[in-house]
Amino acid sequence: MSDTERAARVKESVEKATTALLVEQSAEGFWEGDLDNKISVDAHHLLTHRFLGLGPVPEREAILAWIRTEQTGTGGWPTFPGGPDDVSASVMAYLALRMEGETPELPHLRRAAERIRQLGGVPACRTSTRLWLALFGLWPWREVRALPPETVLLPSWGPLALSDFADWARYLIVPLSVITTLRPVRLTEIDLAEICGPRPPEDRPCARASGLYTGTPPSRLRARALECAGAWLRQRQQSDGCWNGTHSATVYAMIALHLLGGPGEEAVRRAVSGVAGFVRPRGDGLSRVQFSRGPVWDTALTLLALRAAGVTHHHPAVHEARGWLLGLQTRDRGDWSVHRRGLPPGGWSFQSANRISPDTDDTAVVLCAIQDGPADGDPLLSAAVEHGRRWLAGMEWRGGGWAAFDVDARPRRVLRLPLSDGRAVTDPPTADVTAHVVEALAPAGPAYAPAVHRGVRWLLRHQEPDGSWFGQWGCNYLYGTTAVLCALAAAGTDHGHTAVRGAVNWLYSRQNDDGGWGEDQRSYRYDDWRGRGQSTASQTAWAVHALIAAGERGRRLAAGADWLLNHQEPSGLWRETPYTGTGFPWDAPIRYGSYPRVFPLLALAAYNRTLAGPGLAPAQQPLPVDEKAT
């Protein structure tokens, strides 16, 4: 392809993608893509309704069809498409199908039971999976471990406190401590001996044929802890009835408060309608349950892409999106303020209804999307940007870097606890989040220059020996490395810097023969997969955009741009099957529906500017672009 032909195709591609994204904006001004997670979330939804006696889920048949569709040829269920069968996900899917009336003699369930046994059965499952079995009397509660409810009573200044755990973990620890203390059982007629094995008589709760019962009454101290746990949950319920904007936190809180407050618990009643919002129709008679909803994140990224493509500040879509985002800036203090009592609020959350758990990642990308503001000035916008910057800078850890939700917690103390994976419940500073913060604060002027410089130094200290950076919230080294390259460029780091050259060389070493880039979720567990995997639209875009930010030009960059051009659909957008986002490394992969729609436009818009050369109009100049997966 000649340079002239490529330039024409890139220009046409950017125009088509821009038009397609503008059409997808909601009447309220936001964008929101699907969020796919592992099949366990779908199972949790059905099982919660059954446990609480809420009646059939309206989308029951469509969710069951989705679960059956996701079964692999080997009989199990993976946590991401193309991944290995996961024993916990497989047991959860099997339990949901059985509880909804499917018999073990059905061919797909026979295959599933055999595969579960091959994978080690229930003893090999995560604690959360064994908990769901115990809720229905199918597994002994004594083999379900959790932190005690007294954890809520621990002072923040003590040897260990609830605030030392990650924000998302607190919303699981508190309700699970209630559930595992009261040990409720909703008896069922089914028997999962085919996967659980025979149980001794003492493990068979058969005193009653149906109904819900709990264990022995708690002691006085424990009763106080349970009361405080209930209060903790009620105080943090969102306006939409959910907790922390996630399905898992919401269903566990529903069960815990049902146990504490009885069937008439008002918080549970409000949550019933809220949890229904996680269900998304997929077409062809299928529905699945999302783990969360992220319109703030999706809207900010889309706004960045549109601005990079040349859509002006005064375009109605930009004006509406900016106004929608400004209305969601947090004004309340959340748990983050435990270690920053003097810091005024000003961040943004991932979800629109979550007003008490802002995170630095969303705040950074929102700031990047709005802070270059209308040229004629807007006092409300200017104030919101300054509040956001002040909050973001104030969330820097004493040792440097930024975590997603918390500041100056003590993750090392948590990691010393006998937990199956303490890393999944801690939130220390990470390279990808720190990079996004640096990119957001870099254009903020002298007042924030010291924070930017410290952030850059932290990033340079945490570069991997091979030149890459780890990605906590996106898959994986491609995510971390491209995010840092964009941050270093925004901070003015020379393109010839040793760290930049090492990262660029690493990216080129991971480019696929087809010109694209991809990284499989298995890179979180196996080093051979680092930066390796089938090419995807989002990951190729991350690499192309980051290489441009690092000053790269030439044939290999053009090959990446060509891959994006060749995979654009007639609609003007892109699709991808692999999960390129991350909730918890390895255990909770995510597929963002927005990623293959937004990031290719960002990358091709940047590439279009390299082809156009100098002399661009100010509105077309490269923006300080944050990418949750740059």
C-alpha positions, 0 to 999 in steps of 0.5 A: 500500500502506498503512503497516499493510499494509506493516508486516504484509507486512514482518513476515511476510517477515522471519519466512519468510526467517528460517525458510528460512535456519535450515533451510539450516544444515549439521549442523556449524553453518555456511552456504555458498552457491555462488560463481560465477565466469567460465567460465575456471575450469571450463576450467582444471579440465578442462585441469589433469587432462588436462595432469597425466595424472590421468584423466577428471574424474568430472563431465566431461560435466556440466562440458562441458554447463555450458560449452556452456550459457553460450555467448552468441548471438553465439558467445563467452563473457562473464565475467558473465551479460549482459556482452559476449563476452570473448576470453580466456574464449571461448578458454578455453572453446573450448580445453576443448571441443576438448581434450575431443574436440569437433571444430571442425566442430560448429556451436557451435564454428564460431560460437565460432571466428568470434567469437574471431577477431572479438574479436582472437584469441589475441594479444588474450588475457590472459597466463594464456590464452596460458599454457594454450595453450602448455602443450599446444604450441598457442602459443609460450612466448616470447609468455607473460610472467611474473615470474622465480622469482628474485622469491622470493629478493628480501629484504623490505627491498629495492627490490621484494619478493614481499611487495609483491604482494597475497596472492592474487597471490603464490600465482599469481606463484610457481607461474607463475614455475616453469611459465614458466621450465621451459616444459613441453609436453604435446603434443596431436593437435589443432590450433587453427589456426582461432583461433591462425592458422598457426604457423611450423615453429619454433613447432610442437613436433612432435618427440614425438607425446605425453608431457610435456617441458620446456625446457633445464636452468636455471642455478645461480642459477635452480635455487636460485630454483626450489628455493625456489619449490617450498619456498614452495609446499609450506610453504603447502599447506592441510590440504585439499590446496589453496592459498590456498583458490582453484582457480586457485592450486591448479591452478597449484601442482599443475602447478609442483610436478609439474614440480619433484617429478615424478609422485610429488610428495606435495603434488600427490597431496594436491591432487587430492582437494582440487581436486575440492571446487571442483566443484558440481552445478547440477542438470539434468545440469550442474556447474560449478567454483567459484573458491573456497569461502567458508563463513566469510563466508557463515556470519558474514553469515547470523548477522548477518541472523538476529540482526537478525531477532530470533533470540536468542543462545541459539537453537541455530542461533546457538550452533552457528554462533558455535562453528563460527566461533570454532574457525576463528580463526587461531592461526598467523602468515602472510605478513601478519606480514612487516610486523607481526612483533610483532602476534599472530594473531587473524583469520579467513579466507574459507575454512575450511581456510585458516589462514595467510591471514586477511583483514581483511574476513572478520575484520570481519564475523565480529566484527560477528556474534559480538561482542555475545555472550551476555549472561551472558558467555563467556570463550572468546568474549570472548578470541576477540573481543579477539584479533580486534579487536587483530589487525584494528586492528594491520593498519591501514596507516601512511598510514591505511585497511585493505587486505584481506590485507596491510599496508604493502606497496609497491603503487606499486613493483609498478605501475611494473613492465611488467605488463598490469594491476598493479592486479590484483596489488596490495592497497592500502587500499580504502573498502569494507574500511576501512568494514567494519573501522570498523563492527567496531571502532566498538562496541569501546570507548575502546581502539579509538576512535583507530583508528575515528576514523582510519578515518573520516577516511580514508573521508571523504578518499576519497569520490568527487566525486559523493558515492559510494565505489568498491567493490573487493570488490563491485559497485561504487559501490553496494557501496562507498557503502552500506558506508561509510554503515553504517560512518559511522553505526556510528561516530556520524557525524551524519546531516546531515554533508556526506559522508553527505548527498552519499552519500544523494543519490547513492543516490537518484539511482541508484534505478530506476523500479521502486523497486530498485537495481542496478549492472552489472559494466561500471561498473568500465570505463564511467562511464555504468554507475556505480550503474546496472543492473537491480535486484537483491535484494542491491543493493537490500538494500544501499541500503535498509539503508544509507539506514536507517542514515543516518536516512532514512525516507519514500516512496523508502525504502518503494519499495525495501522494497516491491521486496524484498517483491514479489520474495521467492519462496514459499520465503522467499528471493530469487534473482538472476542478475547478478554483484554480487560482485567478485574483481578489478574487471572481470576476475573478477566473482563471484555469491555464492549467499548474497547474495540470501538474506542481505542482503534479510533484513538490510534488511527486519529493519532496515526492520521496526524503523523501522516498529515505532518506539522501545521495542524489546526490547534483542535487537531493537535494530539491531546493528552490522552489517557487510555485505560489500556493506552 
